[in-house]
Amino acid sequence: QVQLVESGGGLVQPGGSLRLSCAATGFTFSSYAMRWYRQAPGKERELVATITSALIGSSTIYAESVKGRFTISRDNAKNTMYLQMNSLKVEDTAVYYCNVIRGGTNYWGQGTQVTVSS
């Protein structure tokens, strides 16, 4: 079965960096687009970044709010997706989730908390 496990969250000061990881099992990782979402308290879950499948070149797409600061990537040999987050802002505070859509079903990890605070 599909499993997604996020890690790498934590507490960081404004301007700092974190790298999130999402380890995937249960499907052919390289064949699927992968996404990072986040959800801040009291807000709807929002799409942060997408990376397409390796089959079509692993192209990347970012929300305007993170463009130029975040980088999504994937290591298909390790079945792992990453989100490098630089120049973090207080408003980046949220639970970050990785996501894959397989067979019309959305799969989510358990999330990892990112808190940006001085």
CNS distance restraints for C-alpha pairs under 8 A (distance, minus, plus):
assign (resid   1 and name CA) (resid  25 and name CA) 7.53 0.50 0.50
assign (resid   1 and name CA) (resid  26 and name CA) 4.79 0.50 0.50
assign (resid   1 and name CA) (resid  27 and name CA) 7.53 0.50 0.50
assign (resid   2 and name CA) (resid  24 and name CA) 7.37 0.50 0.50
assign (resid   2 and name CA) (resid  25 and name CA) 5.74 0.50 0.50
assign (resid   2 and name CA) (resid  26 and name CA) 4.28 0.50 0.50
assign (resid   2 and name CA) (resid  27 and name CA) 6.17 0.50 0.50
assign (resid   2 and name CA) (resid 107 and name CA) 7.19 0.50 0.50
assign (resid   3 and name CA) (resid  24 and name CA) 5.73 0.50 0.50
assign (resid   3 and name CA) (resid  25 and name CA) 5.23 0.50 0.50
assign (resid   3 and name CA) (resid  26 and name CA) 6.23 0.50 0.50
assign (resid   3 and name CA) (resid 107 and name CA) 7.72 0.50 0.50
assign (resid   3 and name CA) (resid 108 and name CA) 7.84 0.50 0.50
assign (resid   3 and name CA) (resid 109 and name CA) 7.00 0.50 0.50
assign (resid   4 and name CA) (resid  22 and name CA) 6.26 0.50 0.50
assign (resid   4 and name CA) (resid  23 and name CA) 5.67 0.50 0.50
assign (resid   4 and name CA) (resid  24 and name CA) 4.70 0.50 0.50
assign (resid   4 and name CA) (resid  25 and name CA) 6.69 0.50 0.50
assign (resid   4 and name CA) (resid  98 and name CA) 6.96 0.50 0.50
assign (resid   4 and name CA) (resid  99 and name CA) 7.60 0.50 0.50
assign (resid   4 and name CA) (resid 107 and name CA) 7.65 0.50 0.50
assign (resid   4 and name CA) (resid 108 and name CA) 6.35 0.50 0.50
assign (resid   4 and name CA) (resid 109 and name CA) 4.57 0.50 0.50
assign (resid   4 and name CA) (resid 110 and name CA) 7.65 0.50 0.50
assign (resid   5 and name CA) (resid  21 and name CA) 7.97 0.50 0.50
assign (resid   5 and name CA) (resid  22 and name CA) 5.31 0.50 0.50
assign (resid   5 and name CA) (resid  23 and name CA) 5.16 0.50 0.50
assign (resid   5 and name CA) (resid  24 and name CA) 6.63 0.50 0.50
assign (resid   5 and name CA) (resid  98 and name CA) 7.91 0.50 0.50
assign (resid   5 and name CA) (resid 109 and name CA) 5.24 0.50 0.50
assign (resid   5 and name CA) (resid 110 and name CA) 6.62 0.50 0.50
assign (resid   5 and name CA) (resid 111 and name CA) 7.65 0.50 0.50
assign (resid   6 and name CA) (resid  20 and name CA) 6.98 0.50 0.50
assign (resid   6 and name CA) (resid  21 and name CA) 5.49 0.50 0.50
assign (resid   6 and name CA) (resid  22 and name CA) 4.34 0.50 0.50
assign (resid   6 and name CA) (resid  23 and name CA) 6.50 0.50 0.50
assign (resid   6 and name CA) (resid  97 and name CA) 6.96 0.50 0.50
assign (resid   6 and name CA) (resid  98 and name CA) 6.87 0.50 0.50
assign (resid   6 and name CA) (resid 109 and name CA) 6.27 0.50 0.50
assign (resid   6 and name CA) (resid 110 and name CA) 6.92 0.50 0.50
assign (resid   6 and name CA) (resid 111 and name CA) 5.87 0.50 0.50
assign (resid   6 and name CA) (resid 112 and name CA) 5.95 0.50 0.50
assign (resid   7 and name CA) (resid  20 and name CA) 5.74 0.50 0.50
assign (resid   7 and name CA) (resid  21 and name CA) 5.24 0.50 0.50
assign (resid   7 and name CA) (resid  22 and name CA) 6.52 0.50 0.50
assign (resid   7 and name CA) (resid 111 and name CA) 7.90 0.50 0.50
assign (resid   7 and name CA) (resid 112 and name CA) 5.95 0.50 0.50
assign (resid   8 and name CA) (resid  18 and name CA) 7.09 0.50 0.50
assign (resid   8 and name CA) (resid  19 and name CA) 5.95 0.50 0.50
assign (resid   8 and name CA) (resid  20 and name CA) 4.52 0.50 0.50
assign (resid   8 and name CA) (resid  21 and name CA) 6.13 0.50 0.50
assign (resid   8 and name CA) (resid 112 and name CA) 7.11 0.50 0.50
assign (resid   9 and name CA) (resid  18 and name CA) 7.06 0.50 0.50
assign (resid   9 and name CA) (resid  19 and name CA) 7.54 0.50 0.50
assign (resid   9 and name CA) (resid  20 and name CA) 6.23 0.50 0.50
assign (resid   9 and name CA) (resid 112 and name CA) 5.28 0.50 0.50
assign (resid   9 and name CA) (resid 113 and name CA) 5.20 0.50 0.50
assign (resid   9 and name CA) (resid 114 and name CA) 4.89 0.50 0.50
assign (resid   9 and name CA) (resid 115 and name CA) 7.89 0.50 0.50
assign (resid  10 and name CA) (resid  18 and name CA) 7.91 0.50 0.50
assign (resid  10 and name CA) (resid 112 and name CA) 7.97 0.50 0.50
assign (resid  10 and name CA) (resid 113 and name CA) 6.15 0.50 0.50
assign (resid  10 and name CA) (resid 114 and name CA) 5.05 0.50 0.50
assign (resid  10 and name CA) (resid 115 and name CA) 6.10 0.50 0.50
assign (resid  11 and name CA) (resid 114 and name CA) 6.18 0.50 0.50
assign (resid  11 and name CA) (resid 115 and name CA) 4.74 0.50 0.50
assign (resid  11 and name CA) (resid 116 and name CA) 5.91 0.50 0.50
assign (resid  11 and name CA) (resid 117 and name CA) 7.13 0.50 0.50
assign (resid  12 and name CA) (resid  16 and name CA) 5.99 0.50 0.50
assign (resid  12 and name CA) (resid  17 and name CA) 7.19 0.50 0.50
assign (resid  12 and name CA) (resid  18 and name CA) 7.69 0.50 0.50
assign (resid  12 and name CA) (resid 114 and name CA) 7.84 0.50 0.50
assign (resid  12 and name CA) (resid 115 and name CA) 6.31 0.50 0.50
assign (resid  12 and name CA) (resid 116 and name CA) 5.00 0.50 0.50
assign (resid  12 and name CA) (resid 117 and name CA) 6.30 0.50 0.50
assign (resid  12 and name CA) (resid 118 and name CA) 7.72 0.50 0.50
assign (resid  13 and name CA) (resid  88 and name CA) 7.64 0.50 0.50
assign (resid  13 and name CA) (resid 116 and name CA) 5.39 0.50 0.50
assign (resid  13 and name CA) (resid 117 and name CA) 5.04 0.50 0.50
assign (resid  13 and name CA) (resid 118 and name CA) 5.03 0.50 0.50
assign (resid  14 and name CA) (resid  87 and name CA) 6.97 0.50 0.50
assign (resid  14 and name CA) (resid  88 and name CA) 5.36 0.50 0.50
assign (resid  14 and name CA) (resid  89 and name CA) 5.09 0.50 0.50
assign (resid  14 and name CA) (resid  90 and name CA) 6.24 0.50 0.50
assign (resid  14 and name CA) (resid 116 and name CA) 5.78 0.50 0.50
assign (resid  14 and name CA) (resid 117 and name CA) 6.08 0.50 0.50
assign (resid  14 and name CA) (resid 118 and name CA) 6.48 0.50 0.50
assign (resid  15 and name CA) (resid  86 and name CA) 7.00 0.50 0.50
assign (resid  15 and name CA) (resid  87 and name CA) 4.13 0.50 0.50
assign (resid  15 and name CA) (resid  88 and name CA) 4.83 0.50 0.50
assign (resid  15 and name CA) (resid  89 and name CA) 6.38 0.50 0.50
assign (resid  16 and name CA) (resid  86 and name CA) 6.14 0.50 0.50
assign (resid  16 and name CA) (resid  87 and name CA) 5.48 0.50 0.50
assign (resid  16 and name CA) (resid  88 and name CA) 5.46 0.50 0.50
assign (resid  17 and name CA) (resid  84 and name CA) 7.48 0.50 0.50
assign (resid  17 and name CA) (resid  85 and name CA) 5.39 0.50 0.50
assign (resid  17 and name CA) (resid  86 and name CA) 4.41 0.50 0.50
assign (resid  17 and name CA) (resid  87 and name CA) 6.26 0.50 0.50
assign (resid  17 and name CA) (resid  88 and name CA) 6.19 0.50 0.50
assign (resid  18 and name CA) (resid  84 and name CA) 6.16 0.50 0.50
assign (resid  18 and name CA) (resid  85 and name CA) 5.26 0.50 0.50
assign (resid  18 and name CA) (resid  86 and name CA) 6.77 0.50 0.50
assign (resid  19 and name CA) (resid  82 and name CA) 6.80 0.50 0.50
assign (resid  19 and name CA) (resid  83 and name CA) 5.56 0.50 0.50
assign (resid  19 and name CA) (resid  84 and name CA) 4.41 0.50 0.50
assign (resid  19 and name CA) (resid  85 and name CA) 5.93 0.50 0.50
assign (resid  20 and name CA) (resid  82 and name CA) 5.47 0.50 0.50
assign (resid  20 and name CA) (resid  83 and name CA) 4.98 0.50 0.50
assign (resid  20 and name CA) (resid  84 and name CA) 6.44 0.50 0.50
assign (resid  20 and name CA) (resid  85 and name CA) 7.91 0.50 0.50
assign (resid  21 and name CA) (resid  80 and name CA) 6.70 0.50 0.50
assign (resid  21 and name CA) (resid  81 and name CA) 5.73 0.50 0.50
assign (resid  21 and name CA) (resid  82 and name CA) 4.52 0.50 0.50
assign (resid  21 and name CA) (resid  83 and name CA) 6.54 0.50 0.50
assign (resid  22 and name CA) (resid  80 and name CA) 5.42 0.50 0.50
assign (resid  22 and name CA) (resid  81 and name CA) 5.03 0.50 0.50
assign (resid  22 and name CA) (resid  82 and name CA) 6.24 0.50 0.50
assign (resid  22 and name CA) (resid  98 and name CA) 6.37 0.50 0.50
assign (resid  23 and name CA) (resid  78 and name CA) 7.95 0.50 0.50
assign (resid  23 and name CA) (resid  79 and name CA) 6.11 0.50 0.50
assign (resid  23 and name CA) (resid  80 and name CA) 4.54 0.50 0.50
assign (resid  23 and name CA) (resid  81 and name CA) 6.65 0.50 0.50
assign (resid  24 and name CA) (resid  29 and name CA) 6.90 0.50 0.50
assign (resid  24 and name CA) (resid  79 and name CA) 5.52 0.50 0.50
assign (resid  24 and name CA) (resid  80 and name CA) 5.96 0.50 0.50
assign (resid  24 and name CA) (resid  81 and name CA) 7.98 0.50 0.50
assign (resid  25 and name CA) (resid  29 and name CA) 7.50 0.50 0.50
assign (resid  25 and name CA) (resid  79 and name CA) 7.15 0.50 0.50
assign (resid  28 and name CA) (resid  32 and name CA) 7.27 0.50 0.50
assign (resid  29 and name CA) (resid  76 and name CA) 6.59 0.50 0.50
assign (resid  29 and name CA) (resid  79 and name CA) 5.71 0.50 0.50
assign (resid  30 and name CA) (resid  53 and name CA) 5.72 0.50 0.50
assign (resid  30 and name CA) (resid  54 and name CA) 5.36 0.50 0.50
assign (resid  30 and name CA) (resid  55 and name CA) 7.26 0.50 0.50
assign (resid  30 and name CA) (resid  76 and name CA) 5.38 0.50 0.50
assign (resid  30 and name CA) (resid  79 and name CA) 7.38 0.50 0.50
assign (resid  31 and name CA) (resid  53 and name CA) 5.06 0.50 0.50
assign (resid  31 and name CA) (resid  54 and name CA) 6.19 0.50 0.50
assign (resid  31 and name CA) (resid  55 and name CA) 6.17 0.50 0.50
assign (resid  32 and name CA) (resid  52 and name CA) 6.74 0.50 0.50
assign (resid  32 and name CA) (resid  53 and name CA) 4.68 0.50 0.50
assign (resid  32 and name CA) (resid  54 and name CA) 7.65 0.50 0.50
assign (resid  32 and name CA) (resid 100 and name CA) 7.21 0.50 0.50
assign (resid  32 and name CA) (resid 101 and name CA) 7.77 0.50 0.50
assign (resid  32 and name CA) (resid 102 and name CA) 7.72 0.50 0.50
assign (resid  33 and name CA) (resid  50 and name CA) 7.02 0.50 0.50
assign (resid  33 and name CA) (resid  51 and name CA) 5.59 0.50 0.50
assign (resid  33 and name CA) (resid  52 and name CA) 4.07 0.50 0.50
assign (resid  33 and name CA) (resid  53 and name CA) 4.57 0.50 0.50
assign (resid  33 and name CA) (resid  58 and name CA) 7.94 0.50 0.50
assign (resid  33 and name CA) (resid 100 and name CA) 6.70 0.50 0.50
assign (resid  33 and name CA) (resid 101 and name CA) 7.75 0.50 0.50
assign (resid  34 and name CA) (resid  50 and name CA) 5.81 0.50 0.50
assign (resid  34 and name CA) (resid  51 and name CA) 5.43 0.50 0.50
assign (resid  34 and name CA) (resid  52 and name CA) 6.45 0.50 0.50
assign (resid  34 and name CA) (resid  53 and name CA) 7.46 0.50 0.50
assign (resid  34 and name CA) (resid  81 and name CA) 7.61 0.50 0.50
assign (resid  34 and name CA) (resid  98 and name CA) 7.28 0.50 0.50
assign (resid  34 and name CA) (resid  99 and name CA) 5.94 0.50 0.50
assign (resid  34 and name CA) (resid 100 and name CA) 5.19 0.50 0.50
assign (resid  34 and name CA) (resid 101 and name CA) 7.89 0.50 0.50
assign (resid  35 and name CA) (resid  47 and name CA) 7.38 0.50 0.50
assign (resid  35 and name CA) (resid  48 and name CA) 7.50 0.50 0.50
assign (resid  35 and name CA) (resid  49 and name CA) 5.69 0.50 0.50
assign (resid  35 and name CA) (resid  50 and name CA) 4.39 0.50 0.50
assign (resid  35 and name CA) (resid  51 and name CA) 6.37 0.50 0.50
assign (resid  35 and name CA) (resid  98 and name CA) 5.66 0.50 0.50
assign (resid  35 and name CA) (resid  99 and name CA) 5.07 0.50 0.50
assign (resid  35 and name CA) (resid 100 and name CA) 6.47 0.50 0.50
assign (resid  36 and name CA) (resid  47 and name CA) 6.31 0.50 0.50
assign (resid  36 and name CA) (resid  48 and name CA) 5.48 0.50 0.50
assign (resid  36 and name CA) (resid  49 and name CA) 5.29 0.50 0.50
assign (resid  36 and name CA) (resid  50 and name CA) 6.50 0.50 0.50
assign (resid  36 and name CA) (resid  83 and name CA) 7.70 0.50 0.50
assign (resid  36 and name CA) (resid  96 and name CA) 6.85 0.50 0.50
assign (resid  36 and name CA) (resid  97 and name CA) 5.69 0.50 0.50
assign (resid  36 and name CA) (resid  98 and name CA) 4.59 0.50 0.50
assign (resid  36 and name CA) (resid  99 and name CA) 6.22 0.50 0.50
assign (resid  37 and name CA) (resid  45 and name CA) 6.53 0.50 0.50
assign (resid  37 and name CA) (resid  46 and name CA) 5.42 0.50 0.50
assign (resid  37 and name CA) (resid  47 and name CA) 4.39 0.50 0.50
assign (resid  37 and name CA) (resid  48 and name CA) 5.08 0.50 0.50
assign (resid  37 and name CA) (resid  49 and name CA) 7.11 0.50 0.50
assign (resid  37 and name CA) (resid  96 and name CA) 5.72 0.50 0.50
assign (resid  37 and name CA) (resid  97 and name CA) 5.11 0.50 0.50
assign (resid  37 and name CA) (resid  98 and name CA) 6.21 0.50 0.50
assign (resid  37 and name CA) (resid  99 and name CA) 7.34 0.50 0.50
assign (resid  38 and name CA) (resid  45 and name CA) 5.52 0.50 0.50
assign (resid  38 and name CA) (resid  46 and name CA) 5.46 0.50 0.50
assign (resid  38 and name CA) (resid  47 and name CA) 6.61 0.50 0.50
assign (resid  38 and name CA) (resid  48 and name CA) 6.67 0.50 0.50
assign (resid  38 and name CA) (resid  94 and name CA) 5.85 0.50 0.50
assign (resid  38 and name CA) (resid  95 and name CA) 5.44 0.50 0.50
assign (resid  38 and name CA) (resid  96 and name CA) 4.25 0.50 0.50
assign (resid  38 and name CA) (resid  97 and name CA) 5.88 0.50 0.50
assign (resid  39 and name CA) (resid  43 and name CA) 6.30 0.50 0.50
assign (resid  39 and name CA) (resid  44 and name CA) 6.02 0.50 0.50
assign (resid  39 and name CA) (resid  45 and name CA) 4.32 0.50 0.50
assign (resid  39 and name CA) (resid  46 and name CA) 6.29 0.50 0.50
assign (resid  39 and name CA) (resid  94 and name CA) 5.18 0.50 0.50
assign (resid  39 and name CA) (resid  95 and name CA) 5.31 0.50 0.50
assign (resid  39 and name CA) (resid  96 and name CA) 6.58 0.50 0.50
assign (resid  40 and name CA) (resid  44 and name CA) 7.31 0.50 0.50
assign (resid  40 and name CA) (resid  45 and name CA) 7.35 0.50 0.50
assign (resid  40 and name CA) (resid  93 and name CA) 6.41 0.50 0.50
assign (resid  40 and name CA) (resid  94 and name CA) 4.18 0.50 0.50
assign (resid  40 and name CA) (resid  95 and name CA) 6.38 0.50 0.50
assign (resid  41 and name CA) (resid  94 and name CA) 7.02 0.50 0.50
assign (resid  47 and name CA) (resid  63 and name CA) 6.88 0.50 0.50
assign (resid  48 and name CA) (resid  62 and name CA) 5.94 0.50 0.50
assign (resid  48 and name CA) (resid  63 and name CA) 5.20 0.50 0.50
assign (resid  48 and name CA) (resid  66 and name CA) 7.15 0.50 0.50
assign (resid  49 and name CA) (resid  60 and name CA) 7.16 0.50 0.50
assign (resid  49 and name CA) (resid  61 and name CA) 5.56 0.50 0.50
assign (resid  49 and name CA) (resid  62 and name CA) 4.43 0.50 0.50
assign (resid  49 and name CA) (resid  63 and name CA) 6.20 0.50 0.50
assign (resid  49 and name CA) (resid  72 and name CA) 6.56 0.50 0.50
assign (resid  50 and name CA) (resid  60 and name CA) 5.57 0.50 0.50
assign (resid  50 and name CA) (resid  61 and name CA) 5.13 0.50 0.50
assign (resid  50 and name CA) (resid  62 and name CA) 6.58 0.50 0.50
assign (resid  50 and name CA) (resid  72 and name CA) 7.19 0.50 0.50
assign (resid  51 and name CA) (resid  58 and name CA) 5.54 0.50 0.50
assign (resid  51 and name CA) (resid  59 and name CA) 5.48 0.50 0.50
assign (resid  51 and name CA) (resid  60 and name CA) 4.50 0.50 0.50
assign (resid  51 and name CA) (resid  61 and name CA) 6.58 0.50 0.50
assign (resid  51 and name CA) (resid  72 and name CA) 6.71 0.50 0.50
assign (resid  51 and name CA) (resid  73 and name CA) 6.91 0.50 0.50
assign (resid  51 and name CA) (resid  74 and name CA) 7.77 0.50 0.50
assign (resid  52 and name CA) (resid  56 and name CA) 6.75 0.50 0.50
assign (resid  52 and name CA) (resid  57 and name CA) 7.00 0.50 0.50
assign (resid  52 and name CA) (resid  58 and name CA) 4.53 0.50 0.50
assign (resid  52 and name CA) (resid  59 and name CA) 5.22 0.50 0.50
assign (resid  52 and name CA) (resid  60 and name CA) 6.53 0.50 0.50
assign (resid  53 and name CA) (resid  57 and name CA) 6.59 0.50 0.50
assign (resid  53 and name CA) (resid  58 and name CA) 5.14 0.50 0.50
assign (resid  53 and name CA) (resid  59 and name CA) 7.74 0.50 0.50
assign (resid  54 and name CA) (resid  58 and name CA) 4.81 0.50 0.50
assign (resid  54 and name CA) (resid  76 and name CA) 7.86 0.50 0.50
assign (resid  60 and name CA) (resid  72 and name CA) 6.98 0.50 0.50
assign (resid  62 and name CA) (resid  66 and name CA) 6.62 0.50 0.50
assign (resid  62 and name CA) (resid  67 and name CA) 5.64 0.50 0.50
assign (resid  63 and name CA) (resid  67 and name CA) 6.16 0.50 0.50
assign (resid  66 and name CA) (resid  70 and name CA) 5.64 0.50 0.50
assign (resid  69 and name CA) (resid  85 and name CA) 6.17 0.50 0.50
assign (resid  69 and name CA) (resid  86 and name CA) 5.17 0.50 0.50
assign (resid  69 and name CA) (resid  87 and name CA) 6.09 0.50 0.50
assign (resid  69 and name CA) (resid  88 and name CA) 7.69 0.50 0.50
assign (resid  70 and name CA) (resid  83 and name CA) 6.68 0.50 0.50
assign (resid  70 and name CA) (resid  84 and name CA) 5.48 0.50 0.50
assign (resid  70 and name CA) (resid  85 and name CA) 4.48 0.50 0.50
assign (resid  70 and name CA) (resid  86 and name CA) 6.02 0.50 0.50
assign (resid  71 and name CA) (resid  82 and name CA) 8.00 0.50 0.50
assign (resid  71 and name CA) (resid  83 and name CA) 5.63 0.50 0.50
assign (resid  71 and name CA) (resid  84 and name CA) 5.02 0.50 0.50
assign (resid  71 and name CA) (resid  85 and name CA) 6.61 0.50 0.50
assign (resid  72 and name CA) (resid  81 and name CA) 7.41 0.50 0.50
assign (resid  72 and name CA) (resid  82 and name CA) 5.66 0.50 0.50
assign (resid  72 and name CA) (resid  83 and name CA) 4.58 0.50 0.50
assign (resid  72 and name CA) (resid  84 and name CA) 6.40 0.50 0.50
assign (resid  73 and name CA) (resid  81 and name CA) 5.81 0.50 0.50
assign (resid  73 and name CA) (resid  82 and name CA) 5.21 0.50 0.50
assign (resid  73 and name CA) (resid  83 and name CA) 6.55 0.50 0.50
assign (resid  74 and name CA) (resid  79 and name CA) 7.66 0.50 0.50
assign (resid  74 and name CA) (resid  80 and name CA) 5.83 0.50 0.50
assign (resid  74 and name CA) (resid  81 and name CA) 4.21 0.50 0.50
assign (resid  74 and name CA) (resid  82 and name CA) 5.95 0.50 0.50
assign (resid  75 and name CA) (resid  79 and name CA) 6.03 0.50 0.50
assign (resid  75 and name CA) (resid  80 and name CA) 5.39 0.50 0.50
assign (resid  75 and name CA) (resid  81 and name CA) 6.27 0.50 0.50
assign (resid  76 and name CA) (resid  80 and name CA) 6.49 0.50 0.50
assign (resid  88 and name CA) (resid  92 and name CA) 6.46 0.50 0.50
assign (resid  88 and name CA) (resid 116 and name CA) 6.81 0.50 0.50
assign (resid  89 and name CA) (resid  93 and name CA) 7.59 0.50 0.50
assign (resid  89 and name CA) (resid 116 and name CA) 6.23 0.50 0.50
assign (resid  90 and name CA) (resid 115 and name CA) 7.54 0.50 0.50
assign (resid  90 and name CA) (resid 116 and name CA) 4.83 0.50 0.50
assign (resid  90 and name CA) (resid 117 and name CA) 5.92 0.50 0.50
assign (resid  91 and name CA) (resid 116 and name CA) 7.57 0.50 0.50
assign (resid  92 and name CA) (resid 114 and name CA) 7.57 0.50 0.50
assign (resid  92 and name CA) (resid 115 and name CA) 7.50 0.50 0.50
assign (resid  92 and name CA) (resid 116 and name CA) 6.72 0.50 0.50
assign (resid  93 and name CA) (resid 113 and name CA) 7.81 0.50 0.50
assign (resid  93 and name CA) (resid 114 and name CA) 5.39 0.50 0.50
assign (resid  93 and name CA) (resid 115 and name CA) 4.59 0.50 0.50
assign (resid  93 and name CA) (resid 116 and name CA) 5.42 0.50 0.50
assign (resid  94 and name CA) (resid 113 and name CA) 6.07 0.50 0.50
assign (resid  94 and name CA) (resid 114 and name CA) 5.51 0.50 0.50
assign (resid  94 and name CA) (resid 115 and name CA) 6.60 0.50 0.50
assign (resid  95 and name CA) (resid 111 and name CA) 5.80 0.50 0.50
assign (resid  95 and name CA) (resid 112 and name CA) 5.37 0.50 0.50
assign (resid  95 and name CA) (resid 113 and name CA) 4.34 0.50 0.50
assign (resid  95 and name CA) (resid 114 and name CA) 5.98 0.50 0.50
assign (resid  96 and name CA) (resid 111 and name CA) 5.26 0.50 0.50
assign (resid  96 and name CA) (resid 112 and name CA) 5.28 0.50 0.50
assign (resid  96 and name CA) (resid 113 and name CA) 6.25 0.50 0.50
assign (resid  96 and name CA) (resid 114 and name CA) 7.03 0.50 0.50
assign (resid  97 and name CA) (resid 108 and name CA) 6.58 0.50 0.50
assign (resid  97 and name CA) (resid 109 and name CA) 5.81 0.50 0.50
assign (resid  97 and name CA) (resid 110 and name CA) 6.83 0.50 0.50
assign (resid  97 and name CA) (resid 111 and name CA) 4.49 0.50 0.50
assign (resid  97 and name CA) (resid 112 and name CA) 6.69 0.50 0.50
assign (resid  98 and name CA) (resid 108 and name CA) 5.89 0.50 0.50
assign (resid  98 and name CA) (resid 109 and name CA) 5.70 0.50 0.50
assign (resid  98 and name CA) (resid 111 and name CA) 7.27 0.50 0.50
assign (resid  99 and name CA) (resid 106 and name CA) 6.88 0.50 0.50
assign (resid  99 and name CA) (resid 107 and name CA) 5.58 0.50 0.50
assign (resid  99 and name CA) (resid 108 and name CA) 4.83 0.50 0.50
assign (resid  99 and name CA) (resid 109 and name CA) 6.83 0.50 0.50
assign (resid 100 and name CA) (resid 106 and name CA) 5.96 0.50 0.50
assign (resid 100 and name CA) (resid 107 and name CA) 5.38 0.50 0.50
assign (resid 100 and name CA) (resid 108 and name CA) 6.96 0.50 0.50
assign (resid 101 and name CA) (resid 105 and name CA) 5.37 0.50 0.50
assign (resid 101 and name CA) (resid 106 and name CA) 4.54 0.50 0.50
assign (resid 101 and name CA) (resid 107 and name CA) 6.17 0.50 0.50
assign (resid 102 and name CA) (resid 106 and name CA) 6.64 0.50 0.50
assign (resid 102 and name CA) (resid 107 and name CA) 7.57 0.50 0.50
